[in-house]
Amino acid sequence: MLIAIDAHAIGRHLTGNEVYVRSLLNAFAVHNRDRDILAYVSGVEACAWVPQHIQIRRVAANPFLRLGFDLAHRIRKDRPDVLHVQYTAPIGCTVPVVTTVHDVSYLEHPEYFTRDRALQLRLTVGRTVRRAARILTGTEHARNAILRVYPNLDEEKVSVVPLAAAPEFRPVSRDAAAIAVRERFSIAGPFVLSVGDMQPRKNHIGLIRAFARLVKAYPQLTHKLVLVGKPTWFSPRIQEAVRESGAEDRIQFFGFVSDPDLLQLYNACDCLVFPSFYEGFGFPALEAMACGRAVVCSDASALPEVVDGAAILFDPYAIDEMVRAIADVLLDVELRGRMERLGIQRAAHFSWQKTAQKTLEAFHQVVEQPRADVGRLASQIMTHR
């Protein structure tokens, strides 16, 4: 069986989508060493991220060209048995499609997107999920949401395949991490970390307001707030919130950072705060726990399912509740230590090898299904003779 993977997200700083496909390919390479998997990438630099046991094909970086012509053309030429995509399949695809849909925020909360982006996702993802042979997603919460917004889908087509933190995220020496962060980012002293692109649903504005109240209410705390994530169209609104906060001198932005830098930031921080309004999974929470850091996160969407008691939860719409949750972790050393231990234990429940195995099982089921249908039909014909 030849499996094709749309891996165009690799090397393009597409955060969760890129983390997902990179980690999946790395895990596939362990399961399959006979080069029966090929990855479609968009940039030359992406080739360095693809394991050597996986074949590589180049496709256009422009999404209209890639989805409208190039990827389907490559599929017809390479003739794989199944194509795996995230969210959107190419037009005119001639093989069965398995799509991973991490969340349906574009339908449940279109206000988190530009109008054009929400419309594009509504049309292209809707077309894909209706055509797909199988739909994968990371949590029961996300599965329920998919079935809610696409009520005509066959429930058996939608499967939960939990994700994981990449194995690179692990505990390292806190002292060494603090030195690395000081040298790389000029951060001296304690800090609170938040990771996520500058999107409305990530709730950076709420976090900035909570942090301003925190440092005012607890002057003994000398922490800074470090925000890591790619700038977007929403960034000016977040910068405005910083200027209005009164704590501008204690809030720092570092944009997109590499995984090695993120590893050091996770290990050097006192806690991760993840105040998102909506997540289909929530990689940063699990990555921080895998690094042995206490996590303070919202109780919204899939996050309670992912952290499962190993984080301090708060209502993301209640600023005072967020302040109390962060203060509890920063001021109570015993509580922070307990959450760190619970976090490591929780992160260990997730594995990319398990994710890859379940994903490969889905591919095999999709490819074998038509053969099973033909066999049943033949049996029925013989029975009626």
C-alpha positions in Angstrom: 0.0 0.0 0.0 1.3 3.4 -1.0 0.3 6.3 1.4 0.5 9.9 0.3 0.7 12.7 2.9 0.0 16.4 2.1 2.9 17.8 4.1 2.9 21.3 2.7 2.7 22.8 6.2 6.3 21.7 7.0 8.7 24.6 7.1 6.0 27.3 6.8 5.5 28.2 10.5 2.0 26.9 10.5 2.3 26.0 14.2 -0.1 23.2 15.2 -0.6 21.9 11.6 3.1 21.8 11.1 3.8 20.1 14.4 1.2 17.5 13.6 2.4 16.5 10.2 6.1 16.5 11.2 5.5 14.4 14.2 3.3 12.0 12.2 5.9 11.5 9.5 8.6 10.9 12.1 6.4 8.2 13.8 5.5 6.7 10.4 9.1 6.3 9.6 9.5 4.0 12.6 6.6 1.9 11.5 7.4 1.8 7.8 11.0 1.4 6.5 10.1 0.1 3.0 9.4 3.5 1.5 5.7 3.0 1.0 4.9 6.5 2.3 5.5 9.7 0.3 5.2 13.3 1.5 4.2 16.3 -0.7 6.1 19.3 0.5 6.2 22.9 -0.8 9.6 24.2 0.1 13.2 23.0 -0.4 13.9 23.6 3.3 11.1 21.2 4.2 13.0 18.3 2.9 15.4 18.4 5.9 12.4 17.7 8.2 11.2 14.6 6.3 12.7 11.3 7.6 14.9 9.5 5.1 12.6 6.4 4.8 9.9 8.6 3.3 9.7 9.6 -0.3 9.5 13.3 -1.1 7.6 15.1 -3.9 7.4 18.9 -4.4 4.1 20.7 -4.9 3.3 24.4 -5.3 3.4 26.6 -2.2 0.5 28.7 -3.5 -2.7 27.1 -2.0 -4.9 27.8 -5.0 -2.4 26.2 -7.4 -1.6 23.3 -5.0 -5.3 22.4 -4.3 -6.7 23.4 -7.6 -4.3 21.5 -9.9 -0.8 20.6 -8.7 -1.5 18.1 -5.9 -4.2 16.3 -7.9 -1.9 16.1 -10.8 0.8 14.5 -8.7 -1.7 12.1 -7.2 -2.7 10.9 -10.7 1.0 10.4 -11.6 2.1 8.7 -8.3 -1.1 6.6 -7.9 -1.1 6.2 -4.1 -3.8 4.1 -2.5 -4.9 6.8 -0.1 -4.2 10.5 0.5 -4.0 12.1 3.9 -4.7 15.8 4.3 -5.4 18.3 7.1 -8.7 20.0 6.6 -8.7 20.4 2.8 -8.3 17.9 0.0 -7.4 18.9 -3.6 -10.0 19.3 -6.2 -10.3 16.3 -8.6 -8.5 13.9 -6.3 -8.7 10.4 -7.7 -7.9 8.3 -4.6 -9.7 7.9 -1.2 -9.0 10.8 1.2 -8.5 10.6 4.9 -8.6 14.1 6.5 -7.6 15.3 9.9 -9.9 18.1 11.2 -8.4 19.5 14.4 -11.3 21.8 15.2 -14.3 23.5 13.6 -13.9 26.9 15.1 -14.4 28.5 11.6 -18.1 27.3 11.9 -18.7 27.6 15.6 -16.8 30.9 16.1 -16.3 32.6 12.7 -15.6 35.8 14.6 -12.1 34.5 15.3 -11.3 34.7 11.6 -11.3 37.3 8.9 -14.5 37.0 6.8 -12.7 35.7 3.8 -10.8 33.1 5.7 -14.0 31.8 7.5 -15.8 31.6 4.2 -12.9 29.7 2.5 -12.7 27.2 5.3 -16.5 26.7 5.4 -16.5 25.9 1.7 -13.3 23.8 1.3 -13.4 21.9 4.5 -17.1 21.2 4.0 -16.4 19.8 0.6 -13.6 17.6 2.0 -15.4 16.1 5.0 -18.4 15.2 2.8 -16.1 13.4 0.4 -13.6 11.9 2.8 -13.5 8.2 3.4 -12.5 8.8 7.0 -12.2 11.9 9.3 -9.7 11.9 12.1 -9.5 14.3 15.1 -7.6 14.6 18.4 -10.3 14.6 21.1 -13.9 13.5 21.8 -14.8 17.2 22.2 -13.6 17.9 18.6 -15.4 14.8 17.3 -18.7 15.9 18.9 -18.2 19.3 17.4 -17.6 17.9 13.9 -20.7 15.8 14.1 -22.7 18.7 15.4 -21.8 21.1 12.6 -22.0 18.4 9.9 -25.1 16.6 11.0 -25.4 14.4 7.9 -22.0 12.7 8.4 -21.9 9.0 9.2 -20.7 8.9 12.8 -18.6 5.8 12.0 -16.5 7.9 9.6 -15.3 10.2 12.4 -12.6 8.7 14.6 -10.7 10.1 17.6 -6.9 9.7 17.3 -5.2 11.5 20.2 -2.1 13.5 19.5 1.0 14.0 21.7 3.8 16.3 22.5 6.9 15.8 20.3 9.6 13.7 22.1 11.9 16.8 21.9 9.8 18.4 24.6 11.2 16.9 27.9 12.6 18.2 31.2 16.1 19.6 31.1 18.1 21.4 33.7 16.2 24.5 34.8 19.4 26.4 35.5 20.8 25.6 32.0 17.5 26.6 30.5 17.5 29.9 32.4 21.0 30.6 31.1 20.0 29.7 27.5 17.0 31.9 27.7 18.9 34.8 29.2 21.5 34.6 26.4 19.1 34.0 23.6 16.2 36.3 24.6 17.7 38.6 27.3 15.2 37.4 29.8 16.6 37.7 33.3 14.5 36.7 36.3 11.3 34.7 36.6 8.6 34.7 33.9 5.3 33.4 32.9 5.0 31.9 29.4 2.2 31.8 26.9 2.4 30.1 23.5 0.1 30.6 20.6 -0.3 32.6 17.4 -1.7 36.1 17.8 -5.3 35.0 17.0 -8.5 36.2 18.7 -9.4 32.8 20.0 -6.1 32.5 21.9 -7.3 35.2 24.3 -4.0 37.2 24.6 -5.9 40.3 25.4 -7.6 38.6 28.4 -4.2 37.3 29.6 -2.6 40.7 29.3 -5.3 42.3 31.4 -5.1 39.5 33.9 -1.3 39.8 34.2 -1.6 43.6 34.7 -4.0 43.0 37.6 -1.7 40.2 39.0 1.4 42.3 39.3 -0.6 45.2 40.8 -2.3 42.9 43.4 0.9 41.0 44.2 3.8 43.4 44.2 6.1 40.7 45.6 5.9 38.9 42.2 8.6 40.1 39.9 7.7 38.0 36.9 7.5 39.0 33.3 5.0 37.8 30.8 6.6 36.2 27.7 4.3 35.7 24.7 5.5 33.4 21.9 3.6 33.0 18.7 3.5 34.1 15.1 2.1 37.7 14.4 -1.2 37.8 12.5 -3.7 40.4 11.3 -4.9 40.6 15.0 -1.5 41.6 16.4 -2.2 45.4 16.4 -5.2 44.8 18.8 -3.0 42.8 21.1 -0.2 45.5 21.1 -2.8 48.1 21.9 -4.0 46.0 24.9 -0.3 45.9 26.1 0.0 49.7 25.9 -3.3 50.2 27.8 -2.3 47.6 30.5 0.1 49.7 32.6 2.5 46.7 32.6 4.0 47.3 29.2 7.6 47.1 30.6 7.0 43.6 31.9 5.4 42.1 28.7 7.6 40.7 25.9 6.9 39.3 22.5 9.2 36.9 20.7 7.1 35.9 17.6 7.6 32.4 16.2 10.5 30.5 17.8 12.2 27.2 16.9 11.5 24.0 18.8 15.0 24.1 20.5 14.3 27.6 21.7 10.8 26.7 22.8 12.2 23.7 24.8 14.4 26.2 26.7 11.5 28.6 27.3 9.2 25.9 28.6 11.9 24.6 31.0 12.9 28.1 32.2 9.4 29.5 32.9 7.6 29.2 36.2 4.4 28.2 34.5 2.6 28.1 31.2 -0.6 30.1 31.0 -2.9 28.9 28.1 -6.1 31.1 28.2 -7.6 30.0 24.9 -11.3 30.3 24.2 -11.3 27.4 21.8 -9.0 24.5 21.1 -9.5 21.2 19.3 -6.5 19.8 21.2 -4.0 22.3 22.6 -0.4 21.4 21.9 1.2 24.0 24.2 -0.4 22.7 27.3 0.8 19.1 26.7 4.3 20.3 25.6 4.7 22.3 28.8 3.6 19.4 30.9 6.0 17.1 29.1 8.8 19.6 30.1 7.7 19.4 33.7 6.2 22.8 34.0 3.0 23.6 35.8 0.1 24.6 33.4 -2.7 27.1 34.1 -5.3 26.9 31.3 -8.8 27.7 30.4 -11.6 25.2 31.1 -13.0 25.7 27.6 -13.5 23.3 24.6 -11.0 20.3 24.5 -8.5 21.5 27.1 -10.1 19.8 30.2 -10.1 16.6 28.3 -6.4 16.9 27.3 -5.0 18.0 30.7 -7.4 15.7 32.7 -6.8 17.2 36.2 -3.1 17.9 35.6 -3.6 21.7 35.3 -5.2 24.5 37.1 -8.3 25.5 35.2 -10.1 28.9 34.9 -12.9 30.4 33.0 -11.2 32.3 30.1 -14.0 35.0 30.2 -13.4 35.7 33.9 -10.3 37.9 34.3 -10.3 37.8 38.1 -10.5 34.0 38.0 -7.5 33.9 35.7 -5.6 36.1 38.1 -6.3 33.9 41.1 -5.3 30.7 39.2 -2.0 32.2 38.1 -1.3 33.7 41.6 -2.0 30.3 43.2 0.6 28.5 41.1 3.2 31.3 41.4 2.8 31.8 45.2 2.3 28.2 46.4 5.5 26.2 45.8 3.9 23.0 46.9 1.0 23.4 44.5 3.3 24.2 41.7 5.4 21.2 42.4 2.4 18.9 42.5 1.1 20.2 39.2 4.5 19.7 37.6 4.5 16.0 38.7 1.0 15.5 37.5 1.7 17.1 34.2 4.6 14.8 33.4 2.5 11.8 34.3 -0.4 13.1 32.1 1.9 13.8 29.1 3.3 10.3 29.3 -0.2 8.9 28.4 0.2 10.4 24.9 2.6 9.0 22.3 3.1 9.7 18.6 3.8 6.0 18.1 0.3 5.3 19.3 -1.0 8.1 17.1 0.8 6.8 14.0 -0.4 3.3 14.6 -4.1 4.3 14.9 -3.7 6.6 11.8 -2.1 3.8 9.8 -5.0 1.5 10.9 -7.4 4.0 9.5 -5.6 4.1 6.2 -5.6 0.3 5.9 -9.3 0.2 6.7 -10.1 2.8 4.0 -8.1 0.9 1.4 -9.4 -2.5 2.4 -13.1 -1.4 2.5 -13.7 -1.4 -1.3 -12.2 -4.9 -1.5 -14.4 -6.1 1.3 -17.4 -4.6 -0.5 -16.5 -6.4 -3.7 -16.1 -9.6 -1.8 -19.5 -9.3 -0.2 -21.1 -8.5 -3.5 -19.5 -11.6 -5.1 -20.7 -13.8 -2.2 -24.2 -12.4 -2.6 -24.2 -13.2 -6.4 -23.0 -16.8 -5.8 -25.6 -17.3 -3.1 -28.4 -16.2 -5.5 -27.3 -18.5 -8.3 
